[in-house]
Every structure is written in structure tokens, then in C-alpha cells.
């Protein structure tokens, strides 16, 4: 009896099938982490593409995701999350393998199209799949474990990728092929180890139904702001600010990103346990407040000496990581509970689109503000995060009572 208790405790109360999928997610992000820092470098230095062309190729992978995410919603609802995720994995494998063999810009763009389509379809289908594999009271825990798997995979992948990339063009090509293999392995896991989910009868209306759901629309708009600041600004704008305004070198900037990823790996499970039984809107508002504090620390870093500046940046990276844990504990589980089962794919796709929009807006608008006034850029980001927190609290009155709290499982 004691063995069963501890076994359930160690498994976080989640079923074995879910853990198999999480292992696949870890493999995905391990492979992606090896190539992510080197995509532009590889195309420019190893394949001889112009810097602008290399940037456009990588931009297609992200840009097409904005188009592919909404298209993935109906596919998930019609053929299932597992099948859609498997198709996305195949497209990503083909795309990254193609990039590994690309010798001309035309070949690279063709491969990027395949990867971009897979990129846009994978997040919503994977989120919908996780929602079907566990009961509603465990969805936040499943999300927490996937976040740990993703961040651990990216962190380890980046470290491994740096070692292999040192071997020049052959090393770069090996990274892209290895990344393709991880997607193939993930598809194998989905096909062989995950049961086909039951699909409920279709609900008429499609995306019209989604857009009429006021609480969900507010949640999606709030998420755009949260992603733009917590993920976009601190991934692309803060490193530029730290380097150009504070004189922080590339190695120390890399350590900031590593500190953020390590924080998520260490804090996600404790944060998830902590918010069980608490209001989801308050949890999101706490995340927004942490982003505000982190932005203020970055601005304050400009007023401190060299050591104080880096300490402030490091503290900001850690605080953002904890804020990410609070936000992601709420987001996907709440979407899954707001969505009718027959339209869950479209709800997840719309949420995925809000992620991509937030990530696209941050470097686009943030870079413009940064060129005018670096402190203004960070203060604007703080204002956006504060508005998102207020919006999250205002969402409370629109949420059905049954979904307002993060469940507290018996285990």
C-alpha cells in the first residue's frame, strides 16, 4: 500500500500513457534545442546564404506557424489530436532534414515551408492531446510536466548543439538531421503507445462559435500580451538591451537565458502544487505582476554599476521564469475546460495563434521602441504586462464558477 502511495506521488498522479507522451515532448525539444541557436548561423556561414536570406528562411518557419495554427483546429476536431500531432511531426522532420541537406535558397525555403506548417500544427494538437489523456482535475499537472520536459530539453539541447556545431558544416548538418530524427521518434511514440481518442459528435459553428465565447476571447487577448512580454521581450529585446546599453557580453547573456530555463525546470512543479485550489485569474495576475517587476529591474539595471546591473538582470530572468510557471499552469487547462469537447481543437488552435502573435509583436514593436529609447521600451513592456494583469482579474466575472479554480486533486 505504501509502495502504491509513493508511486502515485512520484508520478504526480498522472497516468503512464501521459508520461510516455511527455518523454516524446522532451525528445522534441532536445532536438529543437540543438538547432535553435544556430539556424541563421548555419545557413549564413555553412551554406553561404546572405544574412538577409538566412533570416527570411528562419522567419518562414515561424511566420507560417501563424497561418497553420488556425488551420490545424478543424483537423484536430475532425481526425483527432493524435493524428494531427503525428502529421505535424512528420512535416517538421521533413522540414529540418531538408534544411540539413539544403544547398540553395530555394531548397531551404521549401524545407522551411514544411517545418513552418508542422510548427503551427504541433502546439495546438499536442495541447489538445494532453487534455484528452488526463481528467480535468489533472490537466494543470500535465501542463506543468510538459513545461519541465520542454525547458529541460531545450537547455540540454543547446549545450549539446554547441559542442557538435564546432565541427563546421558537417556538424551543423548532423544537428538538423538529429532534430529530424527526434520528430520521427515522437511520431512513433504517438502511433504505437497512445490510444486513439474518442471524438464527440461535431458542433456547428466552428470558429464562429469560438469567437462568440466572450471569456475565451478575453483570455486569448490577455495571453497575447502575456506572451509578448514574458516570452518575447525577455527572449529578444532584453538581450539586445543588455548588450548595447549595459555592455553585457554574449556569454553572460546566454547565462541569463539558461537561468530562466533552469528556473522553470525547478519551479514549475512546486508552483503548480501551490496554486491548486486557488483562483485562476489571480494566478494569471500574479504572473503579470512578476513580469512588471522584472521589467522594472531591467530598467533599474541601467542605473546600477556593472556588477549591480548584471545582478538585476539575473534577478529579472529568474522572476520571469517563475511568472511563466504561474501563467502556464492556468492557460491550457482553462482553455480545455472552456471548450466544448467537439471544438477543443479550434480553441487550442486559437490559443496557439495568440502565442505566435505575442511572439511576433514583441521583437517587431519592441525593437522599434528600443531604437528610440531603451528605458521606454522596457517601461512600455511593463505597462502591457500590468494591463494584462488587470484584464486577467476582470475575466473572473465572465468565467463559469465550475472552472474558476485550479483543481486540487486527491493525490
N, C-alpha and C positions, 0 to 999 in steps of 0.2 A: 504493500500500500504506500509505504514511504517512497519507494522507487518510482511509482506512478506519479506521486505528487511532484517529486523533483524533476522527473522527465517532462511533465507538463510545464513546470516552472521554467526550465531551460529552453523549452520550445516556445515560450511566450504565449502558450495557449493556442498556437497556430497549427493547422493540420500539416502532415508530412508533404502532401501534394503542393502546398503553398511554398514550403521550404525548397522543393525541387525547382520551382519557378524562380525563386529568389537566387538560387545558385546560377541559373541561366542569366539573370539580370546582372549578377556580379561578373560573369564572363563577358557579357556585352560591354559593360563599362570598363572592364580591364583592357579589352581590345581597343575600345574607342579612346581610352586614356593614353594609350601608347602613341596614337597618331595625332590627337587633337592639338598639341603644341607645335607640331611640325608640318601641318598640312600646307601652309603657304611656303614655308622654308623648303620643303621637298620639291614642290612644283617650280619654285623660282631657282633654287640653287642646283638641285639634282637633275631636273628636266630642262632647265634653261628657259623657262617661260618668263616673260616680263612680269614685274611685280604686280602691275595692274591686272594682267590676265590671270595670274595666280590667285589674286584676291577675288576676282569675279568667279572663278571656278568654285572656290570655297563658299562664296556668297550664294551660289546656286543651291548648294546642299542645304543651307539654312532657309533661303528665300522660298524654295519650292515647298518646304515644310508648311509654310503659311497657307499655300494653296491645297496641299494634300491633306492637311488635318481635317478640314470640313468634309472633304470627300470620303474620308475614312469612316465618318459617323454612320452613314447609311449602310456601308459594307459591314460594319460591326453588328448592326441591328439585323441585317439580313442573313449573313453567313456565319456570324459568331465572332467573338473576340479572339479565340484561339486561332482560327483560320486566318483572320486579318493580321494578327501579330506574326504568324508564320510567313505570310506573304510579304509583310514589311521586312522581316529578317532576311528573306531571300533577295529582295530588292537592295537592301543595304550590303549584303555580301557581294552581290554582283557589282554594285557601285564602287565599293572600296577595292575589290580585286581589280576592277577596271582601272582605277586610279593608280594602282601599283604597277600596271603594265602600260600606262598611257605615255606615249612619246610625242604626241602632238596636242595642241589645244583642243582640236575637235574631238579627239578621243577622250580627253579629260572632261570636257563639257558633257559628253554623252554619259560617261560614268557618273558625273555629279548629278545628272538628272535622275538616274536610278536611285542613287543614295538619298537625294532630296525627297523623292516620293516615299521611300521607306522611312525616312526620318520623320516625316509628318504623320505617317500612319502608325508608327510604333508606340508613341506615348499614349494616345487615347485607347488603342486596343489593349495595351498592356495594363493600363489603369482599369479598364472595364473587366479584363480577365481576373485581376486581383480581387475586384469587387464580387465576382461570381464564385470565387473559390473559398470565401470565408463568410460567415454570417455577419449581419450588420454591426453587432457589438464588438467585432474583432477587426473591422476594416481599418481603423486607425493604427492598429498594431501592425497589420500587413504593410501599410504605407510606411510606417517607421522602419521596418526591416528592409524594405526596398530602398529607402533613402540611405541606410547604412551600407547596404551592398553596393549601391551606385557610387557613393563617395569613396569607399574603400577601394573599389575597382579603379576609379579614375586616378586616385592617389598612387596606388601601386603601378598602374599602367604608365603614368607619366614618368615615374622613376625608371622603370624597365625600358621605356621608349628612349629615354635619354642615352642609355648605355648602348642600345642597338643602333640608334641613329648616328653614333660616332663612326660607324663603318662606311659612311658615304652612301652612294646611290643604291648599292645592294642592301645596305641596312635599312634605308628608307622603304624600299620596295618590300622587304621582308615584313616591316611593320604593317603596311597596308594589307598584305596577304594574311598575316596573322589576325588582324582585325576582322577580315572577311571570314576566316575560319571560326572565330568566336560567334559570329552571327549564324553560321551554319550549325554549330553545336547547339545554339539556343533553339533554332527551329527543330532540331532533332529532339530536344527535351520536350518541346511543346507537343510534338506529334506522338511521341512514344509514352510520355509519362503524365500527360494532363488529359483528363476526361473531356469529352465534348460537352459543352454546356447546353442546357435546355433553353430554347428560345421561346418566349411567350408570344401569344398572338400579336400581330402588328397593331400599332396605334396610329390612326390617321392624323395627318397634320405635319409630320416631320419637323423640320426646323421652325415652321410657323408656331408649333406647339411650344418649342423651346423658347422662342422669343417672347411668347406671351407669359412666360413664367417669371414674374417680377423678382422674387427673391433670387432666382438663379442669375438673371441678367445683372442685378446689382452685385452679386458675388463675383461674376466674371469680370465686370468693370473694375471692381476693387482689386481683383487679382492682377490685372494688367499693371496697376500702379505698384503693387507689392513686388511683382517680379521685376519691373523696370528698375526699382531702387535696390532691393535686397540682392538680386542676382545680376542685373545688367550693369548698374552703376559701379558696384563693387568688383565686377569682373573686368570691365573695360575702361571706366573713367578714373577710378581711384588709382590704378597702376600708372596711368599717364600723369595724373596729378602728383603722385609720389615721386615719379622720376623727374619731371620737368620743373616742378615747383619746390620740392624738398630735397632733390639731389639723391634720392634713394636708388641704389644700383639694382640691376636685374636680379641678382641672386637674392637680395633681401626682399624684393617684390615677390619673387617666387615663394619665399618662405611665408609671406602673408597669405597667399592662396593655399599653401599647404596647411597653415594654422587654421584657416577657415574649414577646409575639408576634414581635418582631424577633429575639430570641434563638433562637427555634425556627427561623425562616427561615434564619438564618446558621449555626446549629449542627447542624441535623438531618442534612445530608449528611455532614459530617465525622464526626459521632458514629456514623452508620451504617457508614461505612468502618472506623472504629476498632474496632467490636465484631465485625466479620467474623472468623470462626474462633474466637470466644470463647463460653463457656457462657452460654446464655440466662438461666438462673436467676441467675447472678452479675450479669448486666447489669440484670435487674429489681431485684436487691437494691441495686445502686449507685444506681438511680433512687430507691428508697425512702429510702436514706441521705441523698440530696440533699434530699428533702422534709423529713426530720428536721432537717437543718442549717438549712434555710430557715425552718422553724417556730421554731427556737431564735433565729434572727436577728430575727424579728418580736418575740419576747418581749424580746430584748435591746434592741430599738429603744426600748422604754418606759423603759429605764434611761439612755439617752443624751440628749444635748441635742438641740435642734431639727434642726441640721444632721446630727448623727450618727444621729438617728432615721431621717431620710429616706434617708441613705446605706445604712443597714442594710436598710430596706425595698426599696430598689432592688437591692441585692445578693441579697436573698431572691427577688425576682421573676426575676432572671437565673438563679439557681441552679435554681429550679423549672422554668424553660424548658429548661435542659439536662437536668434529670431527666426531663421529659416526652419528650425526644428518645430517651433510653435506653429508657424503658418502651415507647413505641410502636414502636420498632424490633423489639421482641420479640413483642408481644402478638398482632396479627392474623396474622403469618406462622406463629407457633406454633399458633394455633387452626386455621389452614388445614391444617397438617400432622398435627395430632391427629385431624382429622375425616375419616371416610370420604367420598369424593367425593360419594356419593349423599345424604349428610346434612350437607353443608357449610353449606347454608342454615340449618339448625336450629342448628348450632354457632355460626355468625355471629350469628344472632338472639339466642341465649342470651348471647353476649358483649355484644351491643348492649344487652340488658336490664341486664347488670351495669354498663354505663356509666351508663344512666339512673338506676339505683338509687343509684349512688355520687353522682351529681349531685343527686339528690333528698334524700339523707340529710345531705349537708354543710350546706346552709342551714337545714334543719329542726332538726337536733340542735345544729349549731354556734351558731346564733342563741340557742338556749336557754342554752347554756353561756356565751356572750358576755354575756348579760344578768346572769349570776351573778358571773362572774369572767373578764375578758378574758384574763389570762395563763393561766388554767386551760383556756380554750378552745383556745389555741394549743398548750399542753403536751399536751392530750388528742389533738390532731391529730398531734403528733409521735409520741406513743405508738402511735397507729393506723398511722402510716407505718412505724414500727420493727417492729411486729407483721407488717405486710405484707412487709417485707424478710426477716424470719425465715421466713415462710410460703413465700416465693419460693425460698429456699435449700433448704427441706425438700422442695420439689417435685422437686428433682433426682433423688431416689431413685425416683420414680414415672415419670419421663419415659423413653420408649424411647430407647435410645442414638442411634438414627438422627436424632432431632430435637433432641438436647440442645445442639447448637452452631448458632450463626448461620452459614449457609454462606458460604464465601469464593469468589465467582465467579472464573472465569479472567480475565475482562475487568477 
